[in-house]
Amino acid sequence: MANSGLKLVTGAVKIIRNNQPVSTEIMAALQNVQVQQELNTPAMFSMRLSSLSEQGSWQDINLDAFKPGDDIEVQMGLAQLDPIIIGKITAVEPSFREYASVTIRGFDLMYQLRFGTRTEININKPYSDIFSHLATQSGLTASIEGEPGDLTQVSMQDGISNYDYLLQLLKQLDFEMLMSGTRLKIRPSAIGQSAVKTLQYPRDVSELDLNLKIPTAGDKVTVTGWDMLTNKVVTAEVSNATVQQKMDGNESGYQAASDFPSSAIAIQRQDVNTQEAAESIAKAEYQKNLNRFIEGSASLFGDPQLTAGVNIRLAGLSDRFNGLYYVTGATHGYDSTTGYKTEIQLQRTGV
């Protein structure tokens, strides 16, 4: 006779606190774990422990087993466990109702960039030096890829956090940041690079939603500044999509909107005094608006490979929607009743 109470749970989770796996008692009390990742944003985790066991009996949980500042590593997987996040606890939230529970929350180490505000002027300093300085001030080590250059003679951090200042600089370079373990990785946008895997619908994806919207701004971007030393106007214009921006397709989102009016924009920047800076800002603005061409989300069995900042390939849809997509965000969740699931946020700039 079949057992109607049989429950199939896929995947597994492991919690490591201060370099040691948590006790079996804590794992028995674990109801769910969730890790949320988004490009350029500190990833966050939450864990909920309950005093009620799966069998319905009471069990003691130590509400003081975790404290703010504890190092946490969350591993998840199906066939094998892989690290999903390394961070620190920032909140402990006990709740006392019919039965006791406690929720543990925290962030990866990018969160340290948010502490405090600073005012500092950087004169003729390469951006790579500024990035490293900001990371060091916040107790981090930066790994910098690409060549951000030295785009402005003067750059000012005006009473804002290291995180806000760094994000401000990255946006005008079309660079991005994410954590690689305990190291802050800063790099040019990886959108349109090689896919880490192909997801075939419906075999590999349980739910998939896509939204194609014609971009209404940015098919041509003109940036104008002023070089005070030479007393001349500095200008740059970007209007052609690269192969990478077409993301394995035949045309960019701007080209797909060719039957609509021009969406050209012009930007005046008083702080831009070099041709290199004007070109960089124009390219970044062109890309920012193009990123909104196709957006979507997908749900599937848990997959630790699908993290913010990787590209995937979707197949089994149509000629227009098959192809490369950039994963801009991912939520990895483990529940004691349903197992390990992953949800991803997607962008595509071409078709």
Secondary structure as UniProt FT lines:
FT   TURN            4..5
FT   STRAND          12..17
FT   TURN            18..19
FT   STRAND          20..21
FT   HELIX           24..29
FT   STRAND          30..38
FT   TURN            39..40
FT   STRAND          41..50
FT   TURN            54..55
FT   TURN            63..64
FT   TURN            68..69
FT   STRAND          71..77
FT   STRAND          81..96
FT   STRAND          100..108
FT   HELIX           109..114
FT   STRAND          118..123
FT   HELIX           127..137
FT   TURN            138..139
FT   STRAND          141..144
FT   STRAND          154..160
FT   HELIX           162..171
FT   TURN            172..174
FT   STRAND          175..180
FT   TURN            181..182
FT   STRAND          183..188
FT   TURN            191..192
FT   STRAND          195..200
FT   TURN            201..204
FT   STRAND          207..212
FT   STRAND          221..227
FT   TURN            228..231
FT   STRAND          232..238
FT   HELIX           243..246
FT   TURN            247..248
FT   HELIX           253..256
FT   TURN            257..259
FT   STRAND          265..268
FT   TURN            270..271
FT   HELIX           275..290
FT   TURN            291..292
FT   STRAND          294..301
FT   TURN            304..305
FT   TURN            308..309
FT   STRAND          311..315
FT   TURN            319..321
FT   STRAND          323..335
FT   TURN            336..338
FT   STRAND          339..348
//
